[in-house]
């Protein structure tokens, strides 16, 4: 692939060149069709070639492509009104940016300025991005090691363990950040009660609570917000990935008193609130909330998880099935690379988390028929893998 010649060795790549997509299906340059369970790492939330999103982008292009936030724009205003209308209670202000990492960087600055404190606490197993601030909150040493020293005063608590969290916070802790469901470390779901306990602890100690729903938000888990599963609202909510139907966008939702602590010019973004992203964003939010995508995510997620549990009974290679809605992890006893390659041959694109976990993040429009086909393909590939291991063994 000539792309490799120019892009360096930065991505774990699959030997597929994608040409087009519709809904939860994509086609390569040879016309081979695939069911897309990668979903652009969760970006293709409302499906490829979503009619609402495509129409909104077309209309906006004919008006204007860029309007900096030092000027007003009605497309941006409509997006903000739509987003805040759907946001968890009390999160009535927003900083618009362009990616998950940028949404996190803004949250870090806002929380530190608002509290006047410097300490930051993230979770073991966390993933918040690879820019310097976001990387400082990301746990895995393989991402961090070569780039030290990172931002100072970051501690890590054990995910799901309130006593561990209590032991690492102090009088200088500005914020605690966590993913209600950890994505990158293998779809690890917060234990019941944990988010509520963290909320209570942060309230007691005057600590800002940040939820990273970049992967888990916007209907992915069968609820509009993942934190709804635990009836907990953060002080800051970070969003990105599918928020604008595939166009780059990030958003940092905040309580008004937090944003009020930031002075003019202390944080900004040239492209943040771009009219094309905003037009696509309004369309994507309408698709999620008005076209039954949240309900479909819950329903198809249940089907997927039930089917995967059945496969677990049949295939000893599967260790555990985890997830909510269409955010699913399948932990294997072996590395998953051969399984992913086997699935590609059978017309299914799937992700990994680490070396031994399959990650399933399809568009929320996926059908029952597609879920069934993916389960059949996986069943078949796992059978082949087990036979191979028996022969080798």
N, C-alpha and C positions, 0 to 999 in steps of 0.2 A: 504494500500500500504506500503510495507516494506521500501521503500525509505524514507517515512516520519520519520521513526524510527531513521534514521541517519542524515537527512538533516535539522532537526529543522523545525520551522514554518516560514520559510523565504519567501515562495512564495504563492500567491493566486493560488491554484491548481484546476484543473478540473479532474473529475473521468474517465480519458481516458489514456490507456497505449499504446503509439504509437510504432509500430513495423517496418513499412517501408513506403516509399513514392515514388511517381512518378509524376512529373509535379506539378499540383496543387491539387493532391489527396494524402491522407495518409490512412493507414490501422492500426487498433488496433490489439491486440494479439488474438482477437476472429475472426479476418478477416472482421470486419465491416469497410466499406469505408466511408471516410469523404472528403468533399471539404474543403480545408485548406485556410481559410481567416485570419488565425493568421500569417502564414508564419514565425513562429519562431520570432515573434515581428519584422517582416520585413527582417529577415536574408535570408529566402528562396527565394531570389529575382529572380534567374534564374530557379527556379523550383527544386523540389526534384529529385535526381538521374539524374542531368543534365549530358548528355553524354560527353560534352566537359570537364566539371569539373572532373568527375570521371576518364576519361582517363588520364587527366593531372596529377592527384594525383597518379594513378597507375604507370605511367611512372617515376614520380619523386621518388617515394618510392624505386624503383629499382636502382636509382643512389645514392642519399644521402638524409637523412632526416633533418640534421641540419648543417648549416654553419653560424657561428657568423659573424656579420657585420665588424669585424676586418679583415676578409678575403673576397675576391671577389667571386662572384658566377654568372654564366651566366643565371640561371633561374631568379635570382633576377634582374639582368640587363634587361632582357626581360620584366619583369613586370613593372619596373620603366619606361622604354621607352614607353610601351603601355599606362600606366597611365598618364604620363606627356603629351603624344600626345593627350590625350582626355581632359586634365584639362583646366579650364577657363584660359583665356589669362593672362600671367604674372606669373602664379603659376608654376614655373619651377623647384622647389626643393621639397623634401618630406622627412619626418621622418616616418619610418615604425614602427608600434607598434602592439598591439594585441586586442584592443577593443575601443569602443566609448569613454569611460571614459579616457583611456590612450591618445587617440587623442586630447582630450580637455586639459588634464594636460600638454601635450607638448606645445599646442598652448598658454596656459597661461604663461608658462615660457619664450617661445620665444618672446611673445609680450612685457613682462615686461623687459626682458634684452635688447631688441632692442630699446625701447623707453627710458629706464632708469627711467620710471615712475611706480607708484605703484597702482593707482586707477583702479578699474575694474567695468564695467557696464554691467549688464545682463537685461533681460526683465521679467516683471511680467508674470507668467504662463510658464516660461522657465523650461526645463528639460535638463540637460547636463551630468547626471551620478551621481554615489553615492560614488566615492572615494573623499577624503577630498577637493581637489581643485575643482573638477567638482561639488561636492555637494554645495560648497560655491556659485556657480553660478546658482544653481537650486532653484527655487522660493518657492515651496510648503513647508510650515512650518512642515508638517507631516514627511517629510524626514529629515529636518534639526535639529529640536528642541532638540532631545536627544543627539546630537553630538557637540553642541556648547561648546567652541568657535571654529568657523570655520576660514578659511583664512580671514584676515581683509581686509578692504577697498573695499568692494563690495556694490554697490548701484543697485537698480532696477528701471527701467523706465517702464511706461505703454506701452505695445506692440501696435504698430501702431500709437503712439502719439509722433510726433517729438518734440513738445514743452516740454513734460514730459522728453524726453531724454536730451534736451538742459538744462533743469533745474538741472539734476543730474551730468552732466560732469563738470570737472574743469581742472585747469592747470596740475593736477597730474594724469589725466585719461590716462592709458596706452592703454586700448582697450575697444571696445564695442563688445559684442557677442550676436548673435540672431539666431534663427531657421527661415528660410524663410517661413516654415509652422511649427507651433508648434505641435508636435506629442502628447506627454504625456498629455498635458492639453486639448486635445479634437479636434485635427486637426483644428487649428485656422490659417487661411490663412492670410498672410500679406496684409494689404489694398494696393491698387494700389498707387504707388508713394512713399510709405514709405521707401522701400529699397534704392531707388535713393536718397531720402532726407538724410537718415542715412549716405550713402556713401559721400555725399557732405559735411555734417557736420564733419565727421571724417577727410576728406581731409583738411578742413579749420583749424581744431584744432590739426593736427598732431597726430591723434589717429588711432591705428591699428583696422581694422574692421575684425572680425572673423565671418564666417558663419558656423553653425553646420548643416551639411547635412547628419548626420549619419543615420537618418530615411528617409529624403526627397530626398537624392541624388541618382545618378546612375539609372535614368530612372523611378523611382518610381512615379513621378508626371506627366509623359508623356513628359518630357524633360530630357536630360541627367543630367543636374544640375537644381535644383529647382530655383536657382537665375536667370536662363535664362528667366524665365517668366517675370522678371522685368529688364532684360538687365543690371544686376549689378554684378560686380566682387569684391570679398572680397580680403583682403591681406593674409588671412589664411583661409583654408577650411578644416574642420574636417570630415573624412569619417570613416565608419566601417560597421557594420551589414552585408549586402549582398556582400561586395566588393570581397570576396574570395569564393563565392558560398556556404557558410555555414561553412567554416573553419575559426577559429578565426583570425581576422586581423583588424587593424586600420591604418589609414594614416592621417598625418597632412601635407597638401600641403601648401607651403609658397612661398612668393616672395623671390628671392635670397638674397637681402640685409638683410632680416630678419634673415635667417638662418646663414648668414655670421657673425652675432653678437654673435653667440654661439661658445664658445671655445671647443676644444677637451675635451671629458669626462664630460661636464656639463649636458648632457642629453643623455641617451642611453637605450637600451632595449635588454636583452639577447635573447629573442625569436623574436624580430622585424625583419622582412625581412626573416623569415624562408622559406627555399626553397619549402616546401609543400604548405604553404600559398601563396607564390608567383606564383607557378605553377597553383594553383587553381584560383588565382587572375587574371592572364592573360587570362585563359579560361573563367572566369566569365565576364570579360570586353569584350571579343570577342563575347560571347553569347549576351550580352546586346546590343552591337553596330552592330553586323552583322546578328543576327537572328530575327530582327524585334521586339525586346522586348519593345523598347521605344514607337514605333508606336502602338503596342498592348496595352500597358499601357494606352496610351491616348484614344484609341478607346474603350477598355473595361471599362475604367473609366467613359467615357461619358455615356455608356449604363447603368452602375451601378447607376450613379447619377440621370439619367433620371428616371430609375425604382424606385429609392428610393423617388424621388419627387412625383411620382404617389402614392406610398404607403403613403406618408405624407398627401396627399389629402384624402385618405381613412381612415387613422388611426390618430385620434386626439392625441394619445399617443406620436407621433413624433413631436418634437418642431422645429428641424432644420437639414438640410443635408448640409455638408460642405466638401470641398476637391478639389484636382486636381489629375488627373490620377487615379492610384490605391492606393491613400492615402486618405481615406474617413472616415469621422466621422458622426454618426447619433445621435444627441442629443435627449434624451427622457425626458418626464415629470416625469418619475419614475426611480427607480433603475433598472439596466439591468440584474442583476444576473439570474433571472428566465427566461429571454429571452435567455440568453446564454445557460442555461441548456436545454431549449426547443429546441434550434437549434442543440445541441449535439444529442438529440434523433432523429432529422431529418437528421443527417449526415452532419452537417455543424459546423466547428470550427471557432469561431469569438472572437475578443478581446474586451476589454473595455478600456476607458480612464476615470479615476475617476468613480464615482458610477452610473452616468446616461447617459454615452455616449458609444455607440457601435463603435468600431474601426475596419476598414476593411483594411488589408494589405496582400492581397493574392500574391502568386508568379506572376511575370509579364507575365507568359505563360498561365494564366487562359483563358478559352475559353468562347465564347458567350453562349454556352449550360450551362456551369457551372454558369455563372452570372445569367442566367434565373432561374436555379434551386435554387440558393441562395435566390433570390428575392421571389420565390414561398414559400420557407421554412420560410422566415422571415414574409411574409404576413400571413401565417398560424399560426405561433407562436404569432404574434401580435393580431390576431383575438381571439385566446385562452386567451391571457392575458387580453384583454378588456372584454371578457365574464366573466372571473374570477372576475375582478374588479367590474363589474355590479352586480354580485351575492353578492359579499362582501359588496358593497356599499349599 
